[in-house]
Amino acid sequence: MTEPRPAAGDAPAIGTAELNTYFVLMEAVSLLEHRIEQQLRAEGDISYVQFQLLARLNARGPLTMTDLADGVVYSRSGLTYQAGLLDKAGLVTRGPCPDDERSTLVHITGAGRALLNQVMPGHVQVTRLLLDPLSDQDLDHLRDIMTRVRDHMRAQPPRSAAPRQRRSP
């Protein structure tokens, strides 16, 4: 086993086991994302981000654009574009938020729910690629581990709270 090299700056070095774990995780996530994108495009002509928005709105009810951006970990401008596409397709509606005039509230429509119902069986089938090789104990461990990782990463300010960077002319 190779010893990790000294870290650059403040970040500690990554050891061989950590690096291998990172690559296995990223490969599995990439494979799953690719299959999910294929399935959603084929069965619903939507992207994974659009699916996430519809599913989140369906589960939680109307949400502000900021809450949606933080929930799906997507840029504000990208989310505005995606919500616009969904609005144009009649899958969501957008309007002023009664509690905050600066916010836009997004609602899922009946057509949005129908599309979710259409793509969900195939989505569950693709998700089984991740879940089927795992025992109940594996699922408990993976959920615990990934919850800690997510919570650690979410302890940072949400992307929507970051100041917008101006582009250079």
Residue frames as a rotation matrix with the C-alpha (Angstrom) as fourth column:
MET 1
0.585 0.811 0.000 0.00
0.811 -0.585 0.000 0.00
0.000 0.000 -1.000 0.00
THR 2
-0.271 -0.676 0.685 1.36
0.664 -0.647 -0.376 3.41
0.697 0.353 0.624 -0.95
GLU 3
-0.337 0.092 -0.937 1.64
0.813 -0.473 -0.339 6.10
-0.475 -0.876 0.084 1.69
PRO 4
0.709 0.630 0.318 -0.32
0.705 -0.624 -0.336 9.25
-0.013 0.462 -0.887 0.91
ARG 5
-0.304 -0.785 0.539 1.65
0.742 -0.550 -0.383 12.24
0.597 0.284 0.750 -0.27
PRO 6
-0.689 0.053 -0.723 1.68
0.530 -0.642 -0.553 15.37
-0.494 -0.764 0.414 1.84
ALA 7
0.292 0.931 0.220 -1.39
0.902 -0.192 -0.387 17.48
-0.318 0.311 -0.895 1.26
ALA 8
-0.629 -0.341 0.698 -1.42
0.592 -0.792 0.147 20.65
0.503 0.506 0.700 -0.75
GLY 9
-0.303 0.517 0.801 -2.75
-0.410 -0.829 0.380 23.56
0.860 -0.214 0.463 1.31
ASP 10
-0.420 0.224 0.880 -5.03
-0.905 -0.026 -0.425 22.66
-0.073 -0.974 0.214 4.20
ALA 11
0.615 0.736 -0.284 -6.60
-0.761 0.648 0.031 19.52
0.206 0.197 0.958 2.73
PRO 12
0.076 -0.588 0.805 -5.29
-0.575 0.634 0.517 16.25
-0.815 -0.502 -0.290 4.15
ALA 13
-0.702 -0.423 -0.573 -3.88
-0.712 0.384 0.588 13.75
-0.029 0.821 -0.571 1.71
ILE 14
0.535 0.844 -0.037 -6.10
-0.840 0.526 -0.130 11.02
-0.090 0.100 0.991 0.31
GLY 15
-0.368 -0.647 0.668 -4.91
-0.577 0.722 0.382 7.49
-0.730 -0.245 -0.639 0.99
THR 16
-0.924 -0.079 -0.374 -5.19
-0.355 0.538 0.764 4.60
0.141 0.839 -0.525 -1.44
ALA 17
-0.708 0.701 -0.086 -8.24
0.691 0.662 -0.289 3.09
-0.146 -0.264 -0.953 0.28
GLU 18
-0.126 0.657 -0.743 -10.03
0.189 -0.720 -0.668 6.48
-0.974 -0.224 -0.034 0.29
LEU 19
-0.495 -0.134 -0.859 -9.19
-0.725 -0.481 0.493 7.08
-0.479 0.867 0.141 -3.37
ASN 20
-0.977 0.143 -0.155 -10.39
0.032 0.828 0.560 3.61
0.209 0.543 -0.814 -4.38
THR 21
-0.443 0.859 -0.256 -13.62
0.732 0.182 -0.656 4.10
-0.517 -0.478 -0.710 -2.43
TYR 22
-0.186 0.308 -0.933 -14.13
-0.265 -0.930 -0.254 7.47
-0.946 0.200 0.255 -4.09
PHE 23
-0.737 -0.160 -0.657 -13.66
-0.666 0.005 0.746 6.02
-0.116 0.987 -0.110 -7.59
VAL 24
-0.883 0.466 -0.050 -15.99
0.456 0.879 0.141 3.06
0.109 0.102 -0.989 -6.95
LEU 25
-0.242 0.817 -0.523 -18.67
0.542 -0.334 -0.771 5.39
-0.805 -0.470 -0.362 -5.58
MET 26
-0.244 0.111 -0.963 -18.38
-0.532 -0.846 0.037 7.84
-0.811 0.521 0.266 -8.49
GLU 27
-0.929 -0.101 -0.356 -18.46
-0.358 0.485 0.798 5.03
0.092 0.869 -0.486 -11.07
ALA 28
-0.685 0.725 -0.068 -21.58
0.716 0.654 -0.243 3.48
-0.132 -0.215 -0.968 -9.51
VAL 29
-0.085 0.646 -0.758 -23.30
0.242 -0.725 -0.645 6.88
-0.966 -0.239 -0.095 -9.35
SER 30
-0.520 -0.178 -0.835 -22.37
-0.676 -0.512 0.530 7.64
-0.522 0.841 0.146 -12.98
LEU 31
-0.981 0.164 -0.104 -23.69
0.070 0.800 0.596 4.28
0.181 0.577 -0.796 -14.18
LEU 32
-0.405 0.876 -0.261 -26.94
0.810 0.211 -0.547 4.75
-0.424 -0.434 -0.795 -12.27
GLU 33
-0.155 0.317 -0.936 -27.39
-0.118 -0.946 -0.301 8.35
-0.981 0.064 0.185 -13.47
HIS 34
-0.820 -0.202 -0.536 -26.86
-0.539 -0.043 0.841 7.28
-0.193 0.978 -0.073 -17.08
ARG 35
-0.847 0.530 -0.051 -29.47
0.490 0.814 0.310 4.53
0.206 0.237 -0.949 -16.85
ILE 36
-0.209 0.788 -0.579 -31.95
0.670 -0.316 -0.672 6.83
-0.713 -0.529 -0.461 -15.09
GLU 37
-0.388 0.017 -0.921 -31.49
-0.441 -0.881 0.170 9.56
-0.809 0.473 0.350 -17.73
GLN 38
-0.964 0.016 -0.267 -32.05
-0.232 0.443 0.866 7.00
0.132 0.896 -0.424 -20.51
GLN 39
-0.635 0.756 -0.158 -35.20
0.772 0.621 -0.133 5.66
-0.002 -0.206 -0.978 -18.88
LEU 40
-0.127 0.609 -0.783 -36.71
0.429 -0.678 -0.597 9.09
-0.894 -0.412 -0.175 -18.15
ARG 41
-0.590 -0.129 -0.797 -35.99
-0.580 -0.619 0.529 10.37
-0.562 0.774 0.291 -21.67
ALA 42
-0.967 0.166 -0.194 -37.43
-0.032 0.673 0.739 7.24
0.253 0.721 -0.645 -23.29
GLU 43
-0.510 0.801 -0.313 -40.58
0.839 0.544 0.024 7.01
0.190 -0.250 -0.950 -21.15
GLY 44
0.345 0.696 -0.629 -41.34
0.824 -0.546 -0.152 10.63
-0.449 -0.466 -0.762 -20.33
ASP 45
0.217 -0.384 0.897 -39.10
0.726 -0.551 -0.411 12.88
0.652 0.741 0.159 -22.44
ILE 46
0.916 -0.012 0.401 -37.83
-0.257 -0.786 0.562 14.55
0.308 -0.618 -0.724 -19.26
SER 47
-0.094 -0.994 -0.049 -34.41
-0.281 0.074 -0.957 14.89
0.955 -0.076 -0.286 -17.67
TYR 48
-0.199 -0.066 -0.978 -33.47
0.787 0.583 -0.199 13.62
0.584 -0.810 -0.064 -14.23
VAL 49
-0.976 -0.154 -0.154 -33.49
0.215 -0.792 -0.572 17.18
-0.033 -0.591 0.806 -12.86
GLN 50
-0.523 0.851 0.048 -37.01
-0.672 -0.447 0.591 17.69
0.524 0.277 0.805 -14.20
PHE 51
0.066 0.488 -0.870 -38.03
0.223 0.843 0.490 14.36
0.973 -0.226 -0.054 -12.65
GLN 52
-0.620 -0.375 -0.689 -36.55
0.738 0.019 -0.675 15.46
0.266 -0.927 0.265 -9.30
LEU 53
-0.949 0.285 0.137 -38.51
-0.305 -0.938 -0.166 18.72
0.081 -0.199 0.977 -9.43
LEU 54
-0.149 0.950 -0.275 -41.79
-0.580 0.141 0.802 16.97
0.801 0.279 0.530 -10.23
ALA 55
-0.002 0.114 -0.993 -41.24
0.497 0.862 0.098 14.27
0.868 -0.493 -0.059 -7.60
ARG 56
-0.843 -0.361 -0.399 -40.31
0.523 -0.380 -0.763 16.80
0.124 -0.852 0.509 -4.91
LEU 57
-0.774 0.615 0.150 -43.33
-0.602 -0.788 0.128 18.98
0.197 0.009 0.980 -5.70
ASN 58
-0.008 0.787 -0.617 -45.60
-0.301 0.587 0.752 15.93
0.954 0.192 0.231 -5.76
ALA 59
-0.145 -0.135 -0.980 -44.32
0.710 0.676 -0.198 14.75
0.689 -0.725 -0.002 -2.36
ARG 60
-0.650 -0.302 -0.697 -44.10
0.745 -0.436 -0.505 18.09
-0.151 -0.848 0.508 -0.56
GLY 61
0.513 0.847 -0.138 -46.59
0.769 -0.525 -0.365 20.37
-0.381 0.081 -0.921 -2.26
PRO 62
0.827 -0.157 0.540 -45.79
0.257 -0.749 -0.610 23.84
0.501 0.643 -0.580 -3.60
LEU 63
0.330 -0.806 -0.491 -42.21
0.813 -0.021 0.581 25.03
-0.479 -0.592 0.649 -3.01
THR 64
0.747 -0.193 -0.636 -40.27
-0.322 -0.942 -0.092 28.19
-0.581 0.273 -0.767 -3.70
MET 65
0.834 -0.502 -0.229 -37.62
-0.146 0.199 -0.969 28.18
0.532 0.842 0.092 -6.40
THR 66
-0.008 -0.873 0.488 -34.94
-0.888 -0.218 -0.405 28.59
0.460 -0.437 -0.773 -3.71
ASP 67
0.156 0.132 0.979 -36.21
-0.740 0.672 0.027 25.55
-0.655 -0.728 0.203 -1.79
LEU 68
0.968 0.205 0.145 -36.26
-0.051 0.727 -0.684 23.55
-0.245 0.655 0.715 -5.02
ALA 69
0.562 -0.820 -0.107 -32.71
-0.427 -0.177 -0.887 24.64
0.708 0.544 -0.450 -5.95
ASP 70
-0.179 -0.628 0.757 -31.39
-0.982 0.066 -0.177 23.68
0.062 -0.775 -0.629 -2.53
GLY 71
0.388 0.453 0.803 -33.28
-0.589 0.792 -0.162 20.39
-0.709 -0.410 0.574 -2.52
VAL 72
0.955 -0.001 0.298 -32.10
0.215 0.696 -0.685 19.17
-0.206 0.718 0.665 -5.90
VAL 73
0.167 -0.957 -0.236 -28.66
0.256 -0.190 0.948 20.80
-0.952 -0.219 0.213 -5.62
TYR 74
0.073 -0.035 0.997 -28.94
0.997 -0.035 -0.074 22.77
0.038 0.999 0.032 -8.82
SER 75
-0.884 -0.453 -0.112 -28.01
0.455 -0.890 0.009 26.33
-0.104 -0.043 0.994 -9.73
ARG 76
-0.240 0.818 -0.523 -30.69
0.157 -0.499 -0.852 29.02
-0.958 -0.287 -0.008 -9.50
SER 77
-0.255 0.128 -0.959 -30.39
-0.836 -0.528 0.152 29.91
-0.487 0.840 0.241 -13.17
GLY 78
-0.913 -0.110 -0.394 -30.44
-0.311 0.812 0.494 26.27
0.265 0.574 -0.775 -14.26
LEU 79
-0.715 0.694 -0.079 -33.46
0.562 0.505 -0.655 25.60
-0.415 -0.513 -0.751 -12.10
THR 80
-0.179 0.642 -0.746 -35.28
-0.310 -0.756 -0.576 28.64
-0.934 0.128 0.335 -13.52
TYR 81
-0.534 -0.088 -0.841 -34.66
-0.845 0.053 0.532 27.28
-0.002 0.995 -0.103 -17.01
GLN 82
-0.957 0.146 -0.250 -35.84
0.124 0.987 0.100 23.75
0.261 0.065 -0.963 -16.08
ALA 83
-0.504 0.817 -0.280 -38.94
0.434 -0.041 -0.900 25.07
-0.747 -0.575 -0.334 -14.29
GLY 84
-0.275 0.361 -0.891 -39.67
-0.676 -0.732 -0.088 27.19
-0.684 0.578 0.445 -17.36
LEU 85
-0.784 -0.047 -0.619 -39.56
-0.526 0.580 0.622 24.11
0.330 0.813 -0.480 -19.57
LEU 86
-0.843 0.494 -0.215 -41.88
0.538 0.755 -0.375 22.25
-0.023 -0.432 -0.902 -17.19
ASP 87
-0.363 0.708 -0.606 -44.21
0.033 -0.640 -0.768 25.26
-0.931 -0.299 0.209 -17.04
LYS 88
-0.454 0.118 -0.883 -44.30
-0.845 -0.372 0.384 25.53
-0.283 0.921 0.269 -20.84
ALA 89
-0.838 0.103 -0.536 -45.15
-0.164 0.889 0.427 21.80
0.521 0.446 -0.728 -21.03
GLY 90
0.093 0.954 0.286 -48.01
-0.630 -0.166 0.758 22.32
0.771 -0.251 0.586 -18.54
LEU 91
0.061 -0.147 -0.987 -46.39
0.442 0.891 -0.105 20.11
0.895 -0.430 0.119 -15.87
VAL 92
-0.379 -0.136 -0.915 -45.97
0.899 -0.287 -0.330 22.89
-0.218 -0.948 0.232 -13.27
THR 93
0.585 0.423 0.692 -47.24
0.507 -0.856 0.095 26.39
0.633 0.296 -0.716 -12.69
ARG 94
-0.505 -0.756 -0.417 -45.24
0.847 -0.343 -0.405 29.27
0.163 -0.558 0.814 -11.25
GLY 95
0.412 0.645 0.644 -46.54
0.411 -0.762 0.500 32.31
0.813 0.059 -0.579 -9.46
PRO 96
-0.190 -0.481 0.856 -45.86
-0.507 -0.699 -0.505 34.80
0.841 -0.530 -0.111 -6.70
CYS 97
-0.502 -0.055 -0.863 -45.38
0.625 0.667 -0.406 33.46
0.598 -0.743 -0.300 -3.20
PRO 98
0.491 0.790 0.368 -48.02
0.288 -0.546 0.787 34.87
0.822 -0.280 -0.495 -0.83
ASP 99
0.799 -0.206 -0.565 -45.55
0.579 0.014 0.815 34.83
-0.160 -0.978 0.131 2.10
ASP 100
-0.061 -0.891 -0.449 -42.64
0.296 -0.446 0.844 36.52
-0.953 -0.082 0.291 0.29
GLU 101
0.799 0.501 -0.334 -43.18
-0.099 -0.437 -0.894 38.77
-0.593 0.747 -0.299 -2.70
ARG 102
0.091 -0.851 -0.518 -39.57
-0.935 -0.252 0.251 38.23
-0.344 0.461 -0.818 -3.84
SER 103
-0.691 -0.371 0.620 -40.09
-0.281 0.929 0.241 34.46
-0.666 -0.008 -0.746 -4.16
THR 104
-0.248 0.584 -0.773 -41.71
-0.900 0.156 0.407 32.39
0.359 0.796 0.487 -6.86
LEU 105
-0.220 0.293 0.930 -43.88
-0.586 0.723 -0.366 29.47
-0.780 -0.626 0.013 -5.80
VAL 106
-0.631 -0.063 -0.773 -44.01
-0.709 0.451 0.542 26.36
0.314 0.890 -0.329 -7.98
HIS 107
0.045 0.734 0.678 -46.97
-0.686 0.516 -0.513 23.94
-0.726 -0.442 0.527 -8.06
ILE 108
-0.949 -0.215 0.232 -47.20
-0.010 0.752 0.659 20.57
-0.317 0.623 -0.716 -9.82
THR 109
-0.294 0.869 -0.397 -50.20
-0.954 -0.293 0.065 20.19
-0.060 0.398 0.916 -12.16
GLY 110
0.522 0.574 0.631 -52.39
-0.464 0.812 -0.354 17.19
-0.715 -0.108 0.690 -12.86
ALA 111
0.900 -0.251 -0.358 -50.41
-0.268 0.329 -0.905 16.63
0.345 0.910 0.228 -16.06
GLY 112
-0.066 -0.970 0.236 -47.20
-0.841 -0.073 -0.536 16.66
0.537 -0.234 -0.810 -13.99
ARG 113
-0.120 0.114 0.986 -48.61
-0.784 0.598 -0.165 14.01
-0.608 -0.793 0.018 -11.66
ALA 114
0.866 0.487 0.116 -49.75
-0.295 0.683 -0.668 11.93
-0.405 0.544 0.735 -14.63
LEU 115
0.547 -0.745 -0.382 -46.26
-0.506 0.070 -0.860 12.07
0.667 0.664 -0.339 -16.13
LEU 116
-0.335 -0.643 0.689 -44.74
-0.941 0.188 -0.282 10.98
0.052 -0.743 -0.668 -12.81
ASN 117
0.281 0.536 0.796 -47.15
-0.543 0.773 -0.329 8.03
-0.791 -0.339 0.509 -12.71
GLN 118
0.941 0.076 -0.330 -46.12
-0.334 0.367 -0.869 7.17
0.055 0.927 0.370 -16.28
VAL 119
0.271 -0.938 -0.215 -42.35
-0.512 0.049 -0.858 7.12
0.815 0.342 -0.467 -15.64
MET 120
0.178 -0.234 0.956 -42.35
-0.983 -0.003 0.182 5.78
-0.039 -0.972 -0.230 -12.08
PRO 121
0.903 0.138 0.406 -42.57
-0.184 0.980 0.075 2.02
-0.388 -0.143 0.911 -12.85
GLY 122
0.721 -0.688 0.079 -39.50
0.362 0.276 -0.890 2.22
0.591 0.671 0.448 -15.12
HIS 123
0.188 -0.644 0.742 -37.72
-0.627 -0.660 -0.413 4.45
0.756 -0.388 -0.528 -12.62
VAL 124
0.544 0.062 0.837 -38.29
-0.771 0.432 0.469 1.90
-0.332 -0.900 0.283 -9.86
GLN 125
0.973 -0.177 0.151 -36.97
0.221 0.903 -0.369 -0.83
-0.071 0.392 0.917 -12.15
VAL 126
0.397 -0.876 0.275 -33.75
0.080 -0.266 -0.961 1.11
0.914 0.404 -0.036 -12.82
THR 127
0.220 -0.269 0.938 -33.41
-0.888 -0.452 0.078 1.90
0.403 -0.850 -0.339 -9.10
ARG 128
0.939 0.158 0.305 -33.48
-0.273 0.882 0.385 -1.84
-0.208 -0.445 0.871 -8.43
LEU 129
0.592 -0.797 -0.119 -30.04
0.231 0.310 -0.922 -1.98
0.772 0.519 0.368 -10.10
LEU 130
-0.229 -0.651 0.723 -28.71
-0.558 -0.521 -0.646 -0.16
0.798 -0.551 -0.244 -7.04
LEU 131
0.036 0.367 0.930 -30.79
-0.999 -0.006 0.041 -1.92
0.020 -0.930 0.366 -4.41
ASP 132
0.798 0.465 -0.383 -31.07
-0.493 0.870 0.028 -5.57
0.346 0.167 0.923 -5.51
PRO 133
0.155 -0.772 -0.617 -27.48
0.123 0.634 -0.763 -6.65
0.980 0.042 0.193 -4.71
LEU 134
-0.642 -0.421 0.640 -27.82
-0.483 -0.427 -0.765 -5.33
0.595 -0.800 0.071 -1.14
SER 135
-0.433 0.471 -0.769 -29.14
0.735 0.678 0.002 -7.16
0.522 -0.564 -0.639 1.91
ASP 136
0.680 0.719 0.143 -31.37
0.440 -0.556 0.705 -5.41
0.586 -0.417 -0.694 4.43
GLN 137
0.577 -0.559 -0.596 -28.32
0.619 -0.178 0.765 -4.98
-0.534 -0.810 0.243 6.66
ASP 138
-0.477 -0.740 0.474 -26.34
0.869 -0.318 0.379 -3.52
-0.130 0.593 0.795 3.72
LEU 139
0.023 0.585 0.811 -29.17
0.587 -0.664 0.463 -1.05
0.809 0.465 -0.359 3.06
ASP 140
0.886 0.278 -0.370 -29.18
0.457 -0.398 0.796 0.02
0.074 -0.874 -0.479 6.72
HIS 141
0.131 -0.933 -0.336 -25.40
0.715 -0.146 0.683 0.56
-0.686 -0.330 0.648 6.66
LEU 142
-0.522 -0.324 0.789 -25.43
0.830 -0.405 0.383 2.36
0.196 0.855 0.480 3.31
ARG 143
0.431 0.758 0.489 -28.29
0.528 -0.652 0.545 4.63
0.732 0.023 -0.681 4.41
ASP 144
0.816 -0.168 -0.554 -26.47
0.486 -0.321 0.813 5.45
-0.315 -0.932 -0.180 7.65
ILE 145
-0.203 -0.979 0.034 -23.18
0.788 -0.143 0.598 6.13
-0.581 0.148 0.801 5.88
MET 146
-0.488 0.020 0.873 -24.69
0.753 -0.495 0.433 8.22
0.441 0.869 0.227 3.09
THR 147
0.694 0.719 0.040 -26.84
0.562 -0.576 0.593 10.17
0.449 -0.389 -0.804 5.58
ARG 148
0.492 -0.605 -0.626 -23.68
0.551 -0.341 0.762 11.14
-0.674 -0.720 0.165 7.48
VAL 149
-0.547 -0.715 0.435 -21.93
0.778 -0.243 0.579 12.10
-0.309 0.655 0.689 4.23
ARG 150
-0.055 0.620 0.783 -24.92
0.732 -0.508 0.454 14.12
0.679 0.598 -0.426 3.02
ASP 151
0.843 0.421 -0.334 -25.34
0.528 -0.534 0.660 15.87
0.100 -0.733 -0.673 6.36
HIS 152
0.087 -0.907 -0.413 -21.62
0.651 -0.262 0.713 16.70
-0.754 -0.330 0.568 6.47
MET 153
-0.675 -0.343 0.653 -21.75
0.737 -0.357 0.574 18.13
0.037 0.869 0.494 2.96
ARG 154
0.167 0.840 0.517 -25.00
0.645 -0.490 0.587 20.01
0.746 0.235 -0.623 3.63
ALA 155
0.396 -0.101 -0.913 -23.45
0.839 -0.364 0.405 21.63
-0.373 -0.926 -0.059 6.70
GLN 156
-0.794 -0.607 0.027 -21.90
0.539 -0.683 0.492 24.03
-0.281 0.406 0.870 4.20
PRO 157
-0.355 0.701 -0.619 -24.11
-0.355 -0.713 -0.604 26.98
-0.865 0.005 0.502 3.13
PRO 158
0.322 0.542 0.776 -26.55
0.543 0.565 -0.620 25.99
-0.775 0.622 -0.112 0.36
ARG 159
-0.531 -0.550 0.645 -25.59
0.829 -0.182 0.528 26.88
-0.173 0.815 0.553 -3.19
SER 160
0.264 0.713 0.650 -28.50
0.772 -0.560 0.300 29.30
0.578 0.422 -0.698 -3.39
ALA 161
0.870 0.025 -0.493 -26.95
0.395 -0.635 0.664 31.28
-0.297 -0.772 -0.562 -0.50
ALA 162
-0.150 -0.987 0.060 -23.65
0.801 -0.086 0.592 31.72
-0.579 0.137 0.804 -2.34
PRO 163
0.142 0.164 -0.976 -23.17
-0.249 -0.948 -0.196 35.13
-0.958 0.271 -0.094 -3.94
ARG 164
0.863 0.186 0.470 -23.51
0.396 0.327 -0.858 35.16
-0.313 0.927 0.209 -7.68
GLN 165
-0.169 -0.975 -0.143 -20.24
0.426 -0.203 0.882 35.48
-0.889 0.089 0.450 -9.52
ARG 166
0.635 0.332 -0.698 -20.04
-0.382 -0.650 -0.657 37.95
-0.672 0.683 -0.286 -12.32
ARG 167
0.600 -0.408 0.688 -18.69
0.738 0.614 -0.280 36.79
-0.309 0.676 0.669 -15.63
SER 168
-0.270 -0.778 -0.567 -15.63
0.254 -0.626 0.738 38.52
-0.929 0.055 0.366 -16.99
PRO 169
0.615 0.532 -0.582 -16.26
-0.372 -0.456 -0.809 40.60
-0.695 0.714 -0.083 -20.11
